[in-house]
Amino acid sequence: MSLSVFVGGLFSNGPEQMLRDYLFAPATKAAVRGFSAAPRQLKTRTTSQRLKLLQSIYEPAFSHLRPGSPEYEGLANSGKVWEDHFKPRDLGPWLETQKKLKSKLESVDKFKIFFGERPQLRISVTHSLVPEWAHQSVAIEANPLSLGDALISEGLESQFFSRYEDFGTIRTQALPDLDLPPARDLSSQSPSKVAELRNHIIVSRHVSDSALANPGTAGISLDEIKLLTRTLLRGTDSEEAAKYSWGPRVPLGEFRALPISVRSNPLRVFPYHQEVPACTKRFFEWRDKTHAMGQLHPLIFAAKLCVYFASDHPFPDGNGRASRVMMADYLIRQGFLPVVFQDLERMDYLGMISEAQDGEPEGLCAYVTQTALDMMFTISVR
C-alpha cells in the first residue's frame, strides 16, 4: 500500500490533497515566531525525512485494513497508533530522573512543610507570583514585553479585578465571556502582545485561586483547559488569524481540525486531528490515575504533565501556554509554588521539552527542581 493511498484512506479527502496535508501540516503560530523560512534544499530533505517517519509509524497499522471500513475508521479515531509508537504515558525515564534528583527533591519538600505551616504566606506569595509566571510563559512564546511591562497587572487590578468582590469565586465557565479592559488602555505596546499578557495574568490568577481552594486534587478538567485556552487567546493575533486560517474554522479553545507541525522541530509528530479527542481524553484519565498512584514527586509529575500535554498538542494555538498553566495548577494544588523560570531562553526551554518528549527528561526536571528550590529558599529567608 502506498503512503498516498494510506493517507487518503485515513482522512478521506483524496490521496493527493491529504498527502500534502500530511507532509506540510501548518505550523502553529506560537512555534513560528522568531524563525525564518528554511532554504529550499533543507525543506526538501526535511520533507523526505518526515515522510519516512510518518510512513514508518502509520502504514504498518493500516496497510491490512480497507480504507473507509469500520475497522479502519475506528483505528484512525482511536489515537492508539500514535500512542503505541510514542508511549507518552511511560514513566520509566521520569522515575529514573526522580532517583537522581532525590536529594534536591527532599530539600524542596522541607520548604513545602515550611510554607504549609504558614498558609497565609503561601497564599500571599502565590498571588504575588502571578504576573511573573504569566510573563515568563508568554516570553517563552516570543512575546517581547519586558518584565516591567508586567506592571500591566496594576492596570488590571484597578480596571478589572477591583470589579469583583472575590475574583476567586468566578467559575471557569464564565471566564471567556468576561468584559476585559482593552489592551490599549493597559499599555501603548502592541495590542496583541499586551492582550496576550493580560489574558495570561487573568488566567493565572484564576488558576491560582482555584488551585489554592482545592488542595491535593489532580487538577483542572478537559472542559476547563479548553475554556482557559480560549481566554488565553482572546484579542490576540491568534484570534484574528483563526478567522482566515487554512482549513475548517475552529473556535478558540476547541480541538484542531488539521494536522499540525512546529518549525522548531519539523520532525516532531503530533497526533492527527482525528486522533486528538481520544488522545486528549486518555491524557486526563492517565493524569487522574497517576496522581492517585503517587509514584512521581509532584515537581516531576508537573513537568511530565507539561510535556505530555504539549506532545498531544490538541489546539491550533496556545498549547504551550496551556501546558504551563496545567503545570502551575498542579504544583499549587500539591502545596508548592508555581515555578517561575528566570532568564530562560526560548530555545533552551524548547530544547528541554523536546528532550523530555524523546524520553530524556533529566534536563527539564533538574531545571524545574533547582528553580523551585531557589525560589522557596529565597522567599523563606525574607
C-alpha positions as CSV (number, residue, x, y, z in Angstrom):
1,M,0.0,0.0,0.0
2,S,1.4,3.4,-1.0
3,L,1.5,6.2,1.6
4,S,-0.7,8.4,-0.6
5,V,-3.4,5.7,-0.6
6,F,-2.9,5.2,3.1
7,V,-3.2,8.9,3.9
8,G,-6.1,9.4,1.5
9,G,-8.0,6.5,3.1
10,L,-7.3,7.7,6.6
11,F,-8.5,11.2,6.1
12,S,-10.9,10.6,3.1
13,N,-10.2,13.9,1.3
14,G,-8.3,12.3,-1.6
15,P,-4.8,10.9,-1.5
16,E,-3.1,13.8,-3.3
17,Q,-4.6,16.5,-1.1
18,M,-4.1,14.6,2.1
19,L,-0.5,13.7,1.3
20,R,0.2,17.4,1.1
21,D,-1.6,17.9,4.4
22,Y,0.4,15.1,5.9
23,L,3.7,16.5,4.9
24,F,3.1,20.2,5.0
25,A,0.9,20.5,8.1
26,P,0.6,24.1,9.2
27,A,3.0,25.2,11.8
28,T,1.4,26.7,14.9
29,K,1.7,30.5,15.2
30,A,3.3,30.3,18.5
31,A,6.0,28.0,17.2
32,V,6.7,30.0,14.1
33,R,7.6,33.3,15.9
34,G,11.3,34.0,15.7
35,F,12.0,31.5,12.9
36,S,12.8,32.4,9.3
37,A,12.0,30.2,6.3
38,A,14.3,27.3,5.7
39,P,16.3,27.1,2.5
40,R,14.5,25.0,-0.2
41,Q,17.1,22.3,-0.1
42,L,16.7,21.9,3.7
43,K,12.9,21.9,3.3
44,T,13.1,19.1,0.7
45,R,15.4,17.0,2.9
46,T,13.2,17.5,5.9
47,T,10.1,16.7,3.9
48,S,11.6,13.4,2.8
49,Q,12.6,12.6,6.4
50,R,9.2,13.4,7.7
51,L,7.6,11.3,5.0
52,K,9.7,8.3,6.0
53,L,9.0,8.8,9.7
54,L,5.2,9.1,9.2
55,Q,5.2,6.1,6.9
56,S,7.1,4.0,9.5
57,I,4.6,5.0,12.2
58,Y,1.2,4.7,10.5
59,E,1.5,2.4,7.4
60,P,2.1,-0.9,9.3
61,A,-1.0,-0.4,11.3
62,F,-3.3,0.5,8.4
63,S,-1.9,-1.4,5.4
64,H,-4.0,-4.5,6.0
65,L,-7.3,-2.6,6.5
66,R,-9.7,-1.4,3.9
67,P,-9.9,2.4,3.8
68,G,-13.3,3.5,4.9
69,S,-14.1,0.3,6.7
70,P,-15.3,0.4,10.3
71,E,-12.1,-1.1,11.5
72,Y,-10.0,1.4,9.6
73,E,-12.0,4.4,10.8
74,G,-12.1,3.0,14.4
75,L,-8.3,2.7,14.5
76,A,-7.9,6.2,12.9
77,N,-10.1,7.8,15.5
78,S,-8.7,5.8,18.4
79,G,-5.3,7.6,18.6
80,K,-3.7,4.2,19.6
81,V,-1.2,4.2,16.7
82,W,0.4,7.5,17.8
83,E,0.3,6.4,21.5
84,D,1.7,3.0,20.8
85,H,4.6,4.5,18.9
86,F,5.5,7.4,21.2
87,K,4.4,6.0,24.5
88,P,3.6,9.3,26.2
89,R,2.5,7.6,29.4
90,D,5.8,5.8,30.0
91,L,7.0,6.8,33.5
92,G,10.3,4.9,33.3
93,P,12.6,7.8,32.4
94,W,10.8,10.1,34.8
95,L,11.2,7.6,37.7
96,E,14.9,7.3,36.9
97,T,15.3,11.0,36.9
98,Q,13.5,11.2,40.2
99,K,16.0,8.9,41.8
100,K,18.9,11.1,40.6
101,L,17.2,14.2,42.0
102,K,16.2,12.6,45.3
103,S,18.3,14.8,47.5
104,K,17.1,18.1,45.9
105,L,13.5,16.9,46.0
106,E,13.8,16.1,49.7
107,S,15.1,19.7,50.2
108,V,12.2,21.1,48.3
109,D,9.8,19.0,50.5
110,K,11.3,20.6,53.6
111,F,10.4,24.0,52.3
112,K,6.9,22.7,51.4
113,I,6.5,22.0,55.1
114,F,7.7,25.5,55.9
115,F,5.0,27.0,53.7
116,G,2.4,24.5,54.8
117,E,2.8,25.8,58.3
118,R,2.3,29.3,57.1
119,P,-0.8,29.1,54.8
120,Q,-1.4,32.8,54.6
121,L,2.2,33.4,53.5
122,R,1.8,30.7,50.8
123,I,-1.4,32.3,49.5
124,S,0.2,35.8,49.5
125,V,3.3,34.6,47.7
126,T,1.3,32.6,45.2
127,H,-0.8,35.6,44.3
128,S,2.3,37.9,44.1
129,L,4.0,35.5,41.7
130,V,1.0,35.6,39.2
131,P,2.4,38.5,37.0
132,E,5.9,36.8,36.9
133,W,4.8,33.3,35.9
134,A,2.3,34.8,33.4
135,H,5.1,36.9,31.9
136,Q,7.6,34.1,31.7
137,S,5.0,31.9,29.9
138,V,4.3,34.5,27.2
139,A,8.0,35.3,27.0
140,I,8.7,31.7,26.1
141,E,6.2,32.2,23.2
142,A,8.5,35.1,22.0
143,N,6.3,37.9,23.4
144,P,8.8,40.8,23.6
145,L,7.2,42.6,26.5
146,S,9.6,43.1,29.4
147,L,9.0,42.1,32.9
148,G,8.5,45.8,33.6
149,D,5.5,45.6,31.2
150,A,4.0,43.0,33.5
151,L,3.0,46.2,35.5
152,I,0.1,45.9,33.2
153,S,-1.1,43.8,36.2
154,E,-1.5,47.1,38.1
155,G,-3.9,48.3,35.4
156,L,-5.7,45.0,35.6
157,E,-6.1,45.4,39.4
158,S,-7.8,48.8,39.0
159,Q,-9.7,48.2,35.8
160,F,-10.6,44.6,36.1
161,F,-10.0,42.7,39.4
162,S,-11.4,45.5,41.5
163,R,-14.8,45.0,39.9
164,Y,-15.2,41.7,41.8
165,E,-15.5,41.3,45.5
166,D,-13.9,37.9,45.3
167,F,-12.4,37.0,41.9
168,G,-11.7,33.5,43.1
169,T,-15.4,32.7,43.2
170,I,-15.8,33.2,39.4
171,R,-16.4,29.9,37.7
172,T,-14.1,28.9,34.8
173,Q,-17.2,28.7,32.5
174,A,-17.7,32.4,32.9
175,L,-14.1,33.4,32.3
176,P,-14.0,33.6,28.4
177,D,-17.0,36.0,28.4
178,L,-15.9,38.5,31.0
179,D,-15.6,42.1,29.8
180,L,-11.8,42.6,29.7
181,P,-10.1,46.0,29.6
182,P,-9.0,46.9,26.1
183,A,-5.3,46.3,25.5
184,R,-4.8,50.0,24.5
185,D,-6.0,51.1,28.0
186,L,-3.3,49.0,29.7
187,S,-0.2,49.8,27.6
188,S,0.9,51.6,24.4
189,Q,2.7,48.5,23.3
190,S,1.5,46.1,20.6
191,P,-2.2,45.4,21.3
192,S,-1.9,41.7,20.5
193,K,1.2,41.3,22.8
194,V,-0.5,43.3,25.6
195,A,-3.7,41.2,25.2
196,E,-1.6,38.0,25.4
197,L,0.0,39.1,28.7
198,R,-3.3,40.5,30.0
199,N,-5.1,37.2,29.3
200,H,-2.4,35.1,30.9
201,I,-2.4,37.2,34.1
202,I,-6.2,36.8,34.4
203,V,-5.9,33.0,33.7
204,S,-3.0,32.6,36.1
205,R,-4.9,34.5,38.8
206,H,-8.0,32.3,38.3
207,V,-6.0,29.1,38.3
208,S,-4.1,30.1,41.4
209,D,-7.3,30.8,43.3
210,S,-8.9,27.6,42.1
211,A,-5.8,25.5,42.9
212,L,-5.5,27.0,46.4
213,A,-9.1,26.3,47.1
214,N,-8.7,22.6,46.0
215,P,-5.6,21.3,47.7
216,G,-4.4,17.8,46.9
217,T,-6.6,17.3,43.9
218,A,-5.4,16.2,40.4
219,G,-6.1,19.4,38.5
220,I,-8.3,21.2,36.0
221,S,-10.5,19.2,33.7
222,L,-10.6,18.9,29.9
223,D,-13.5,21.3,29.6
224,E,-11.7,23.8,31.9
225,I,-8.5,23.8,29.9
226,K,-10.5,24.4,26.7
227,L,-12.1,27.5,28.4
228,L,-8.8,28.7,29.7
229,T,-7.1,28.3,26.3
230,R,-9.9,30.3,24.8
231,T,-9.3,33.0,27.3
232,L,-5.6,33.0,26.7
233,L,-6.1,33.8,23.0
234,R,-8.8,36.5,23.3
235,G,-7.9,39.7,21.4
236,T,-4.5,38.3,20.1
237,D,-3.3,37.8,16.6
238,S,-4.2,34.1,17.1
239,E,-7.8,35.0,17.4
240,E,-7.7,37.1,14.2
241,A,-5.7,34.5,12.3
242,A,-8.2,31.8,13.2
243,K,-10.8,33.6,11.1
244,Y,-8.7,33.3,7.9
245,S,-6.7,30.2,8.6
246,W,-6.4,27.3,6.1
247,G,-8.9,24.6,6.5
248,P,-12.1,24.3,8.7
249,R,-12.8,27.1,11.1
250,V,-12.2,26.1,14.8
251,P,-13.5,28.2,17.7
252,L,-10.8,29.3,20.2
253,G,-10.1,26.6,22.7
254,E,-11.5,23.7,20.6
255,F,-9.7,20.8,19.1
256,R,-7.8,21.4,15.9
257,A,-9.3,20.2,12.7
258,L,-6.0,19.8,10.7
259,P,-2.6,18.0,11.1
260,I,0.0,20.3,12.7
261,S,3.7,20.7,12.9
262,V,6.2,23.1,14.5
263,R,9.1,24.8,12.7
264,S,11.3,24.5,15.8
265,N,11.2,20.7,15.2
266,P,9.6,19.7,11.9
267,L,10.2,16.1,12.6
268,R,8.1,16.2,15.8
269,V,4.9,14.2,15.1
270,F,1.8,15.1,16.9
271,P,-1.5,13.1,16.8
272,Y,-3.6,13.6,13.8
273,H,-6.6,15.8,14.3
274,Q,-8.8,12.7,14.1
275,E,-6.8,11.2,16.9
276,V,-6.8,14.3,19.2
277,P,-10.2,13.8,21.0
278,A,-9.3,10.2,22.1
279,C,-5.7,11.0,22.9
280,T,-6.7,14.1,25.0
281,K,-9.4,12.2,26.8
282,R,-6.9,9.5,27.8
283,F,-4.4,12.1,28.9
284,F,-6.8,13.4,31.5
285,E,-7.7,9.8,32.6
286,W,-4.0,9.0,32.9
287,R,-3.4,12.2,34.8
288,D,-6.0,11.4,37.4
289,K,-4.9,7.7,37.7
290,T,-1.2,8.6,38.0
291,H,-1.9,11.3,40.5
292,A,-3.8,8.8,42.7
293,M,-0.9,6.3,42.5
294,G,1.6,8.9,43.8
295,Q,4.7,7.3,42.2
296,L,6.1,10.6,41.0
297,H,7.1,13.6,43.1
298,P,4.7,16.5,42.4
299,L,7.5,18.5,40.8
300,I,8.4,15.7,38.5
301,F,4.8,14.9,37.7
302,A,4.0,18.6,37.0
303,A,6.9,18.6,34.4
304,K,5.6,15.4,33.0
305,L,2.1,16.9,32.6
306,C,3.5,19.8,30.8
307,V,5.5,17.7,28.3
308,Y,2.7,15.1,27.7
309,F,0.1,17.9,27.0
310,A,2.5,19.7,24.7
311,S,3.1,16.4,22.9
312,D,-0.7,15.9,22.4
313,H,-0.9,19.5,21.0
314,P,-4.7,19.4,20.9
315,F,-5.4,23.1,19.9
316,P,-4.5,25.1,16.8
317,D,-2.6,27.5,19.1
318,G,-2.0,28.1,22.8
319,N,-0.7,24.6,23.6
320,G,2.5,25.7,25.2
321,R,0.8,28.3,27.4
322,A,-2.0,25.7,28.3
323,S,0.6,23.1,29.2
324,R,2.4,25.6,31.6
325,V,-0.9,26.5,33.1
326,M,-1.5,22.9,33.9
327,M,2.0,22.6,35.4
328,A,1.5,25.6,37.7
329,D,-2.0,24.5,38.6
330,Y,-0.8,21.1,39.7
331,L,2.1,22.4,41.8
332,I,-0.1,24.9,43.7
333,R,-2.7,22.1,44.4
334,Q,0.1,20.0,45.9
335,G,1.3,22.7,48.2
336,F,4.2,24.1,46.1
337,L,4.7,27.5,44.4
338,P,4.3,28.0,40.7
339,V,7.8,27.7,39.2
340,V,9.0,30.9,37.6
341,F,11.9,30.3,35.2
342,Q,14.4,33.2,35.5
343,D,16.2,34.4,32.3
344,L,15.3,31.2,30.5
345,E,15.9,31.5,26.7
346,R,13.1,30.3,24.5
347,M,15.3,27.9,22.6
348,D,16.7,26.4,25.8
349,Y,13.2,25.8,27.0
350,L,12.1,24.2,23.7
351,G,15.2,22.1,23.8
352,M,14.4,20.7,27.3
353,I,10.8,20.0,26.3
354,S,12.0,18.2,23.1
355,E,14.5,16.1,25.0
356,A,11.8,15.1,27.5
357,Q,9.4,14.2,24.7
358,D,12.2,11.9,23.4
359,G,12.5,10.1,26.7
360,E,15.3,12.2,28.3
361,P,13.6,14.4,30.9
362,E,16.5,14.9,33.3
363,G,17.4,18.4,32.0
364,L,13.9,19.7,32.3
365,C,13.3,18.1,35.7
366,A,16.6,19.3,37.1
367,Y,15.9,22.8,36.0
368,V,12.4,22.8,37.5
369,T,13.6,21.3,40.7
370,Q,16.5,23.7,41.2
371,T,14.3,26.7,40.3
372,A,11.7,25.6,42.8
373,L,14.3,25.1,45.5
374,D,15.9,28.5,44.8
375,M,12.5,30.2,44.9
376,M,11.3,28.7,48.1
377,F,14.6,29.2,49.9
378,T,14.8,32.9,48.8
379,I,11.2,33.6,49.9
380,S,11.7,31.7,53.2
381,V,14.6,33.9,54.4
382,R,13.0,37.2,53.5
